[in-house]
């Protein structure tokens, strides 16, 4: 494509030059194709569907937190699985229900209660475990975590978890006056 003499004279004279839209699109397309050759192809990662990982996904959805401690999650999973019969199947069914019906976390418990679902107990137990750090009720209650439970993480900017040491660090070493 040779520009005509009149367009060269127009550019040389300092008048406005109107670009050719077809030429501009061709240049953009060639540039995009060239640059995309440097981008590595995305390799699909297999989705893990082990019980603890499904539990972690459900926990992230229910708590609204994208980063939960995986080790703590595994401990909650083990404790809840020991307390609740068919816990793993229930967590999988809960995740499937959330995905199929696209229920948001704010309305999930209302939907499960209204339908008298067998899954209605699970969100309460999971969220209670994450926020209080305790799994089980009464004499069978077990403290899985204390200072890293979410009820303290929510207010960490202003409050510290309660402790038996009310003074400064190390003050317990000195005899009281």
C-alpha positions in Angstrom: 0.0 0.0 0.0 1.6 3.2 -1.1 0.2 6.4 0.2 -0.9 8.6 -2.5 1.0 11.8 -3.3 -1.9 13.9 -2.1 -1.8 12.3 1.4 2.0 12.9 1.6 1.5 16.5 0.6 -1.3 16.9 3.2 1.0 15.5 6.0 3.9 17.6 4.7 1.8 20.8 4.7 0.8 20.2 8.4 -2.8 19.6 7.8 -4.8 16.9 9.7 -4.1 13.4 8.6 -7.0 10.9 8.8 -5.7 7.3 9.5 -7.0 4.5 7.4 -9.2 2.3 9.8 -8.5 -0.9 7.9 -4.8 -0.4 8.1 -5.1 0.4 11.8 -7.1 -2.8 12.5 -4.6 -4.9 10.5 -1.7 -3.5 12.6 -3.5 -4.1 15.9 -4.3 -7.6 14.9 -0.8 -8.4 13.9 0.6 -6.8 17.1 -1.9 -8.8 19.2 -1.0 -12.1 17.5 2.7 -11.4 18.0 2.4 -10.5 21.6 0.1 -13.4 22.4 2.9 -15.8 21.3 4.8 -14.7 24.5 2.0 -15.6 26.9 2.4 -19.2 28.1 -0.7 -21.3 27.7 -2.8 -21.8 30.8 -2.5 -25.3 32.1 -5.7 -26.5 33.8 -5.1 -27.6 37.4 -7.1 -30.6 38.5 -9.7 -29.7 41.0 -9.1 -31.5 44.2 -12.2 -33.0 45.7 -10.8 -34.4 48.9 -13.0 -33.9 52.0 -10.7 -31.4 53.7 -10.4 -29.3 50.6 -14.1 -29.3 49.9 -14.6 -28.3 53.6 -12.2 -25.5 53.2 -14.1 -24.2 50.1 -17.4 -24.4 51.9 -15.8 -22.6 54.9 -14.4 -19.8 52.8 -17.9 -19.3 51.3 -19.7 -19.4 54.7 -17.2 -17.1 56.5 -16.7 -14.7 53.5 -13.0 -15.0 53.9 -10.8 -16.1 51.0 -7.8 -16.9 53.1 -8.3 -19.4 55.9 -5.6 -21.4 57.5 -5.4 -24.8 55.8 -4.0 -26.6 58.9 -6.7 -25.1 61.1 -9.3 -26.1 58.5 -8.0 -29.7 58.6 -8.3 -29.8 62.4 -11.9 -28.5 62.2 -12.7 -31.0 59.5 -11.4 -33.9 61.6 -13.2 -32.8 64.7 -16.5 -32.1 62.9 -16.3 -35.4 61.0 -15.9 -37.2 64.3 -19.0 -35.5 65.8 -21.4 -35.5 62.8 -22.3 -38.7 61.0 -21.8 -38.5 57.2 -20.1 -35.1 57.6 -18.1 -35.4 54.4 -21.1 -36.4 52.3 -23.0 -33.5 53.9 -20.3 -31.0 53.1 -20.2 -32.2 49.5 -24.0 -32.0 49.2 -23.9 -28.5 50.7 -21.3 -27.3 48.2 -23.3 -28.9 45.3 -26.5 -27.1 46.5 -24.7 -23.8 46.7 -23.3 -24.2 43.2 -26.5 -25.5 41.6 -28.9 -23.0 43.1 -26.4 -20.1 43.3 -27.4 -19.2 46.9 -25.5 -16.5 48.5 -24.1 -17.0 52.0 -26.4 -14.4 53.6 -29.5 -16.4 52.6 -28.2 -20.0 52.7 -29.4 -20.7 56.3 -32.8 -19.2 55.6 -33.3 -21.4 52.6 -32.1 -24.5 54.3 -34.4 -23.9 57.4 -37.4 -23.1 55.2 -37.0 -26.4 53.3 -36.3 -28.4 56.5 -33.2 -29.6 54.9 -31.0 -32.2 56.5 -28.1 -29.9 55.6 -29.4 -27.1 57.8 -27.2 -28.1 60.8 -23.9 -28.0 58.8 -23.5 -24.2 58.1 -24.2 -23.5 61.8 -21.7 -26.0 63.0 -19.0 -24.9 60.5 -19.4 -21.2 61.2 -19.5 -21.8 65.0 -16.3 -23.8 64.8 -14.5 -21.1 62.8 -15.7 -18.2 64.9 -15.4 -19.7 68.4 -12.7 -22.3 67.8 -14.9 -24.9 69.6 -16.3 -28.0 68.1 -19.0 -30.0 69.9 -21.5 -29.2 72.7 -21.5 -29.5 76.5 -19.1 -32.1 77.9 -18.0 -33.2 74.4 -16.9 -29.7 73.4 -13.3 -29.4 72.3 -11.3 -26.2 71.9 -9.5 -26.5 68.5 -8.1 -23.0 68.5 -8.3 -19.9 70.7 -6.4 -16.8 69.6 -6.8 -17.5 65.9 -10.5 -18.1 66.0 -12.4 -15.6 63.7 -14.2 -13.9 66.5 -10.9 -12.4 67.6 -9.6 -11.8 64.0 -12.6 -9.6 63.2 -11.7 -7.2 66.1 -7.9 -7.6 66.1 -7.3 -4.0 65.3 -8.8 -2.9 68.7 -8.9 -6.0 71.0 -6.6 -8.8 71.9 -7.8 -12.2 72.8 -8.4 -12.5 76.6 -5.7 -14.2 78.6 -4.8 -15.2 82.1 -1.9 -12.7 81.9 -3.4 -9.2 82.3 -0.1 -7.3 82.6 2.6 -6.6 80.1 4.5 -9.5 78.6 6.7 -11.1 81.2 4.9 -9.4 84.1 3.8 -12.8 85.4 7.4 -13.7 86.2 7.7 -11.1 89.0 6.2 -11.7 92.4 3.1 -9.5 93.1 3.6 -6.6 95.5 
